[in-house]
């Protein structure tokens, strides 16, 4: 689900890139949705590997796209939502003790997966705040 990034990383640091856009890549690291001080995640990380789309922005478009009324939306709204869903949500998983990071883009396929990401984000914030 992850591969060592082709970019050269100095010293003992390890950077891994997701090989797919499924939420399963994230669940590989957090199968029970329980981050801790050794494993946590940031979303909407933007930059070289994607956009800054938030989970909530993705959710809004996901709900709209799956609404029976989607075809009645104006063209700009439809195009924006389709683009948001295609772009996905960027993330960065950090394992500070072993200096390892994982990054990628996920495209949640259900509202349950979206809720999983929100919960994981909220629990990660608590863990990050407790470090140091």
C-alpha positions in Angstrom: 0.0 0.0 0.0 3.0 2.3 0.5 6.3 2.3 -1.3 9.6 4.0 -0.5 9.6 7.4 -2.1 12.0 7.8 -5.0 13.4 11.0 -3.7 16.6 10.6 -1.7 16.1 11.2 2.0 19.2 12.1 4.0 20.3 10.1 7.0 18.0 7.7 8.8 14.8 9.3 7.5 12.2 7.3 5.6 9.6 8.8 3.3 6.9 6.5 1.9 4.3 7.3 -0.8 0.9 5.7 -1.0 0.4 3.5 -4.0 -3.3 4.0 -4.1 -6.1 6.5 -3.2 -8.2 4.2 -1.1 -8.8 4.9 2.6 -7.4 1.4 3.1 -3.9 2.8 2.8 -4.6 4.9 5.9 -6.3 2.0 7.7 -3.1 -0.1 7.2 -1.4 2.2 9.7 -4.5 3.0 11.8 -6.7 -0.1 11.6 -8.6 0.8 14.8 -8.6 4.5 14.3 -6.4 5.1 17.3 -3.5 7.4 16.7 -1.0 7.9 19.5 2.2 9.9 20.2 4.1 7.5 17.9 1.7 7.5 15.0 -0.5 10.4 14.0 -1.9 12.0 10.8 -2.5 15.4 9.3 -5.0 16.1 6.5 -5.2 18.8 3.8 -1.4 19.0 3.7 -1.4 20.5 0.2 1.9 21.1 -1.4 3.7 19.0 -4.0 1.4 15.9 -3.6 -2.0 17.5 -4.0 -4.5 20.1 -2.9 -5.6 21.6 0.4 -9.1 20.2 0.1 -10.6 19.6 3.6 -12.5 16.6 4.7 -15.6 18.8 5.1 -15.2 20.2 1.5 -14.9 16.6 0.2 -17.9 15.5 2.2 -20.1 18.3 1.0 -19.3 17.4 -2.6 -19.7 13.7 -1.9 -23.2 14.3 -0.5 -24.1 16.6 -3.3 -22.8 14.2 -6.0 -24.8 11.3 -4.5 -27.9 13.4 -4.2 -30.7 12.8 -6.8 -30.8 16.5 -7.4 -27.1 16.7 -8.6 -28.1 17.0 -12.2 -30.2 20.1 -11.4 -27.2 22.0 -9.9 -25.6 24.7 -12.0 -22.7 23.7 -14.1 -20.1 25.5 -12.1 -21.2 23.8 -8.9 -21.1 20.4 -10.6 -17.7 20.9 -12.1 -16.3 22.1 -8.8 -17.7 19.1 -7.0 -16.4 16.6 -9.6 -13.0 18.2 -9.5 -12.9 18.1 -5.6 -13.8 14.4 -5.6 -11.2 13.6 -8.2 -8.5 15.6 -6.4 -9.2 13.9 -3.1 -7.8 14.7 0.4 -4.0 14.9 1.0 -2.6 13.4 4.1 0.7 13.0 6.0 1.2 10.2 8.5 4.0 10.9 10.9 5.9 8.4 13.1 8.3 10.8 15.0 10.2 8.3 17.1 11.5 6.4 14.1 11.6 9.4 11.8 9.2 7.9 9.2 6.5 9.7 7.2 3.9 8.4 4.8 2.0 10.7 2.4 -0.7 10.3 -0.2 -4.1 11.3 -1.4 -7.3 9.5 -0.4 -10.7 9.4 -2.0 -13.2 8.2 0.5 -15.9 6.0 -1.1 -18.6 6.3 1.6 -19.8 8.5 4.4 -18.5 5.9 6.9 -15.0 6.4 5.5 -15.4 10.2 5.7 -16.5 9.9 9.4 -13.5 7.6 10.0 -11.1 10.3 8.6 -12.8 13.0 10.8 -12.4 10.9 13.9 -8.8 10.0 13.1 -8.0 13.7 12.5 -9.6 14.8 15.8 -7.9 12.1 17.8 -4.5 12.9 16.1 -4.9 16.6 17.2 -5.2 15.4 20.8 -2.0 13.3 20.5 0.0 16.0 18.7 -1.0 18.5 21.5 0.3 16.1 24.1 3.8 15.8 22.6 6.6 17.8 24.3 
